[in-house]
Amino acid sequence: MKSVSSRGLARGFADGLLVSACAVDVLLVGFDGEGDLPVAPAVWPALAVVLTGLAAVLWPSGRRPDWLTLRVRILVPVLASVLYSLGSAISVSGTMFGPGEVVLLLCLLHIAVRRCPARSAVGYGVLAVGALMLLPVRSMELPGSDALVLGFIGLVLIGLFVALAAYLRTMDYRRAVAVSETRRGERVAIAADLHDFVAHHVTGILVQTQVARMMATTQRHSLDPVLAGMEHAATEALASMRRTVGVLRDTGDDAADHRPAADRRPVGDLAAIADLTDRFATPIQTVTLHRAPTLSDRLPHEIQAAAFRVVQESLTNIRRHAGDATHIDVHLHNTPHHLVVSITDNGRGSTQLPPEAHGGGFGLIGLKERVTALGGALHTGPGRDTGWEVRATFPLPKA
């Protein structure tokens, strides 16, 4: 048996009070003062106003028909109340108005200010305020002092409901802006992922294709590992594309998306760097990973992902710009306050890749943005002896 939340109980209690207040309205109009309830003509318009107002306010959102739009929900009950008040004034037949109709009109005013488009919210709000201010017109025998008191109370209630609706509308807008900015930032990150992964794998395929062509005439018996590496790189590139496109097409409905979080966005961590360096190695390029034994795998995920990107982008750039490098060293070590990631090679900057594979410098720019966003620093330049060095330093959180 499902448990009922306290919010559901409070909503049900409020709905019950509203229905009871509207029932009181109908009784006030139909009561003849002698204990009977005759079907007086004034009962029918009062009943119409109450029923249309209750339908507009209480009809569950998930079960509303298509024709019951926001405009219909506001205009029909409000106009019915206005016509009822004007009809009572013209016919000079004093009728009572009760708390139910007042609350209904205040709820409709709240809905108009909070939910309607900016251009129509003012018009619908003014119309609801006018309906509220016309209510005392129905009671012809109401003393002037009482009418003033009722008018003042009405203005206070109107001000409170409008202020609350405007505040909630502002909060809704801020929330929508925050969600939009979050989605935009996520898509920028996805674009960086797309570049990092696909460029890395495609560049690897190019390099290994050149190696295979050189070995085709002299070392055919050693071609199988190279071809296997090309197949793996192509598979990884397709998988990265599939995951990235899946995120871009994601509707945000987590309940409908049964994929694990790791499959929805391609990421990496410190443990994945070992596999990355192993797959990078070729018969003519060796990679050695030096990881400090004190380096923990429990670092913040964003720092691990950024370190993975540094290694990945550095290896990709070595393939693009230092194809003559025969050995690459990847160092991962930590100090009490920092994680240091460095990648060095012994190349001289020569490459046989076509110009289209050299990239436009976006990878390094994105890498620097990623590192500095975490409070770190990125250094690139010639190595101590030969080759090139990329070194990233990330601040570690205090224990």
N, C-alpha and C positions, 0 to 999 in steps of 0.2 A: 504494500500500500504506500503510495507516494505521500510524503510529508508536505504540509502546506507551509510556505515561508511566512515570516512575520510581515513582509511587505505585501504578500497576497492577502493576508488577513486584514491589514490596514486598508488596502484598496477595496476589499469587499465590504468592510464596515462603512467606509466613506460613500460607496455607491448606495448602500442601504439607507444611509441618512438622507442622501439626495432624493431617492425615490420617495421616502417618507415625507420629506418636505414638499415635494410636488403633489403628493396625495393631499396634504393639508391645503395647498392652494386650491385644488378642485373643491374640497369641502367648504372652504371659505366662500367661494363663489356660489355654490349651489345651496348653502344653508339659508333657510328662509327666516330664521329667528324663532321658529315655533317648534323646533324639534323634528321637522320633516326635511326630507331631501327631495324637493320637487325637481323635475327635469327642466330647469329654467333655461331660457335661451342663452344666457351668458355662460352656462357650463360648457357648451360645445366649443366655442373659441378658446376658452381657458384650457380645455382638455387637448385641443389641437396644439396649442403653444407648448404645453408640458410634454406631450408625446414626441413632438418633433425635436424639442430640446434634449430630452433624454436619449433619443436615438442618436443625435449628433455627438453627445458627450460620452455615452456609455457603450455604444456599439463597438465590439472588439475589433481592433485594427486588422487582425488576420482574417476576419469573416465579413468585412464590409464589401458590398457589391461595387462594381466598377462605377456605377452612376453616382454613388455616394462620395463625391469628391470633397476636397477641403472647402471649396467655394460653396457647394450645396449645403454642407454641414453648418456653415456659418450663416449664409444668407437666408435660408428658409426659416429657421427658428426666430432669427432676429427680425426679419420682415413680418412674420406672423405676430410677434409681440407688438411691433410698431402699429400694425393695422388694428390690432385689438385695442390698444390704448387710444388711437385716434377715433375708432368707432365708438368707444365708450364716451369720449368727450363730445362727439357730434350728437349722439343720441341722448345725451344728458342723463344717462342711466349709470349711477355710481356703482362701481363694483370694487371688490377688494382684490388686492394682490398680496401674495404670500411670499415666504422666504425661498420657496423652491424656484420660482421664476427668477428671482434676484440672483441666486447662486448659479443657475443655468446661464444667464446672460454674462455673469462675471467669468465663468469658465469659457464661454465662447469668445469673450474679449481676450482672455489669456491665450487661447488657441490662435486667434487672429494675429496678435502681436508676435507670438513666438514662431508660428509655423508658416504663415503666409509669406509670399515674396515681398521684398521691401516696398515695391511700388503699391501693391494692393493692401499691405498690412495697415497702412494709415487709414485708408478708406473704410475697410472692414471694421477697424477699431473705433473709428468715429461713429459708424452706424450702430455698433453695439453700445457705445456710451449714450447715444441718443435714445436707444430703446430703454436703457436703464433710467434716464432722466425723465422719460415720459410716463413711467409707472405711476407716480403720484397723481397724474391727471385723471386716472380712473376714479379716484375717491373724491367726489365732489364735496362731501361734508367734512373733509379733513381741515382742521384749523390751520391758519397761516403759519403759526409758530411750529406746529408739528411738521408741516411741509418743509419749513426751513431746516429743521433738525434732520428730517429724512434726507433732504438734499445734501446736507453737510456730510452725513454718514456715508451716503452714496459716493460722494466725491473722494472721501478717504479710502473707501474700498476700491474704487476705480484706480486711484493712484497706487495702492499697494499691489493690485493684480498686474497693472501695467509695468510697474517697476520690477516685479518678480519675473514676468515674461521677458522683459528686455534684458534682464541679467542672464536668464537662461539662454536666450537667443545669442547673446555675446559669448557665453561659454561654449555653445554649440559651434559657433563660428571659429573660435580659437581651437577647439578640438579638431574641426575639419581642416584648418590650416596646418595644425601639427601633424595630422595623419598624412596630408598631402606632402609636407616637407619630408616626413619619414619615408614615404614611398619614393619620392624623388631621390633622396640619399641612397635608398636601397638600390634603385636602378643605376645610379652612378657606380655603386660598388659592384653591381652585376656586370656593368660594362668593363670595369677593371678586371673582374674575374675572367670575362670572355677573352680579353686581350692576353692576360697572363697565361691562361691554360692553353688556349688554341694556338697562340703564337709560339708558345714553347714546344708543343707537340709537332706543329707543322714545320717549324725550323728543324726539329730533330729528324723529321722524315726527309727533308732536303739533304741534310748532312749525311744521313745514312744511305740515301740514294747515291750520292757521289762516291761514298766508300764502296758501295756495292758495284758501281760501274768500274772502279779501279781494280776491285778484286775479281771481277768477272773473267778476266783473261789470265790472271796469275794465281789466284787462290780460291778457286771455285769451291773447294771442299770446306772453306770457312765462311761461305756465304750464308748458311742457314741462320746463325745467331744474328747477323745483320738484318736479314729479312724478317726474322721474328721480332726484332726491335722495331722495325718499321710498322709491322702489323699491330704491335702493342701501342705504339704512338698514335696510329690512326684510330684505333679503338678508343683510346683515352680522349682524343680530340672530339670524336663523335659523341662520346658520353658527356663531355663538358658542354658541348653545344646543346645536347638534349636537356641537360639539367638547367642550363641558363634559359633556354626558350620556355621550359616548364615554369620557371619562376616568373618570367615576363607575362605568361599567359595565366598566371595564378589569379583567381578571383578574390582571394582573401578568405574564402570559406574553408576554415581549418577542418570543420567536420566532414566536408566533402572530399578533402584531400587526405588520403590515407598513406601518402608517401612519408617515409622517415625524414626528419629534418635534414639529415646529411645528404639526402638525395635531392633536396629542393634547392640547395645552394652549394656549389663546389668550393670547399675550403680546405685548408691544410693545417698541420700542427708540427711540433718538433719531431714527433715520431715518424711523420710522413717524409721528413727530409732525408732519412736514410734510404727509403725506397726511391726517392727522387734522384739522389746521387747514383744509386746502383743502376737505374734505368738510363741515366745520362751517359754512362761510360760506353765507349766504343773500342774496337781493336787498336785505334790510334790515339785515343784520349782516355786517360785514367783519372779517376776522381777519388780522393781520399777524404773521408769525413772524420774530423777530430772533434769529439764531443767531450766536454769536461764531465767527469763522473759525478760531480756535485750538482750538475744541472738537473733540476726537477722537471717532471712532466706536468706538474700542477700549476704552472704559470697561468696567468689570465689568458683566456682563449684568444682575445684580440691581439695580444702580443705574440703568441705562438703563430697565429695566422699571418701576421705581418712578417715575422722571421721567415716563414716558409716562402712568402712572396719575394723577399729579398734574395734568397737562394735561387728560387726559380727564375726570376728575371735576370740575375747575374749569369746563370748558366746559359740562358737563352742568348744573352748578349755575347757571351764567349763564342757560341756557335756562329753568330752573325759576323762578329768583328775580329775574332782571334781564332780562326780555323786552324792555324798552325800550332796552337797550344797542344802540348802532349800530356801535360799534367795539371790538375786543378786541385787546390786544397780548400776545403770548407771547414771553418772553425766555428764552433759553438762553445762559448764559455761564459761564465757569470762571475760577477763581483758581488759584494754584499748589497749593492744598490742598482746594478745594471746587468743587462744581458747584451753581450757583444756577439755579433754575427759578422764574419768576414769571409770573403771569397777571393782567392788570388789564383792567377794562372801564369804560365811561363811563355805565353805567346808574344809575338811581335806585332800583332795587329793586321795580319794578312788574312784574306778570306777569298774563297772561290764561289761564294753564293751570289746569285743574281741580285741586281740593285733592288728589285721589288721585295726581297726578303730581308732587307736591312732595317726596316721599320722607320718610323718617323720621329722617334724620340719620345713617344707618348708613354712607353713603359717606364722609363726612368723618371719622367715627371710624375706619373701616378705613384711610383714607388716612393719618391720623396714626400709627396703629400700624405701617403699612408703612414710613413715613419714619423713625420713631424706632427701628425694629428695625435699621435700617442705620446707626444712630448720627447721624442727621440731625435737623433741626428744621423744624417747620412753623408758619408764621405766617399767620393770616387776619384781615382787618380792612379798614376803610375805606381807599380809596386816598388819594393825596396831595391830589388836587383833588376828583374825584368818583368814584363807582363803588366797586368792591370790588377787593381785591388778595389773591391767594394766593401765598405765597412759600415755597419749600422749599429747604433747603440740605443738600447731601449731602457728607460727607467723602470725599475721593478717596484711594485707596491711594498709598503712597509709591512713587515710581519706582525 
